[in-house]
Amino acid sequence: MRLIMHPQAISKKLKLNEIKYVDLSNDNEEITTDTLVGEPNAVVNYDPQETVAKLKQQGYLLINNGYNPNQEILFFSNNDD
């Protein structure tokens, strides 16, 4: 399982980030997605541990947590894309 963060704009004021959990042993099939919404430049308040714990209970093993490996403060994008 690995995490992929994919920012997308949902309006000119709000931003959407998708945290995708994928199954590496099943051709990167998406298991679940956490969707985060916030204003541009706002702090992203997200901790993947709850979702990871639920997936572990379902028998998944965390191989790579690529989400914020340096524990930095993350912000929603201010791009208009």
C-alpha positions in Angstrom: 0.0 0.0 0.0 1.3 3.5 -0.8 -0.2 7.0 -0.5 -0.5 9.3 -3.4 -1.5 13.0 -2.9 -3.1 14.5 -5.9 -4.2 18.2 -5.7 -7.2 19.3 -7.8 -9.1 22.5 -7.9 -12.8 22.3 -7.2 -13.5 26.0 -7.4 -11.7 29.2 -7.5 -11.8 29.5 -3.7 -11.6 25.9 -2.5 -9.0 23.2 -3.3 -9.4 19.5 -3.3 -6.6 17.0 -2.3 -7.1 13.3 -2.8 -5.1 10.8 -0.7 -5.2 7.5 -2.6 -4.4 4.2 -0.9 -3.4 1.6 -3.5 -2.7 -2.2 -3.4 0.8 -2.7 -4.8 0.2 -6.5 -5.1 -2.9 -6.0 -7.2 -1.6 -3.8 -10.0 -1.9 -0.6 -8.0 -5.7 -1.0 -7.6 -7.2 1.8 -5.6 -8.4 0.6 -2.2 -9.8 3.8 -0.9 -9.4 7.6 -1.1 -9.5 10.3 1.5 -10.7 13.6 0.1 -9.6 16.9 1.7 -11.1 20.3 1.0 -9.7 23.7 2.0 -9.0 27.2 1.0 -5.9 28.1 -0.9 -2.8 28.5 1.3 -4.7 27.0 4.3 -2.9 24.3 6.4 -3.8 20.7 5.4 -4.9 19.1 8.6 -4.7 15.4 7.8 -3.2 12.3 9.5 -3.3 9.1 7.5 -3.0 6.9 10.6 -6.7 6.3 11.1 -7.2 5.1 7.5 -3.9 3.0 7.7 -5.2 1.3 10.9 -8.5 0.4 9.2 -6.7 -1.0 6.2 -4.4 -3.0 8.5 -7.5 -4.5 10.2 -8.6 -5.6 6.7 -5.3 -7.5 6.2 -3.3 -4.8 4.3 0.4 -4.1 5.1 1.8 -0.6 4.8 4.8 -0.8 2.5 5.4 2.9 1.8 3.8 6.0 3.4 4.8 8.7 0.9 2.5 11.2 2.6 4.6 13.9 4.2 7.6 11.8 5.1 9.4 14.8 6.6 6.5 15.8 8.8 6.4 19.3 7.3 3.4 21.7 7.6 1.5 21.2 4.3 -0.7 23.8 2.7 -3.5 23.7 0.0 -2.3 24.9 -3.3 -2.9 28.5 -4.4 -2.7 27.7 -8.1 -5.7 28.3 -10.3 -5.3 25.0 -12.1 
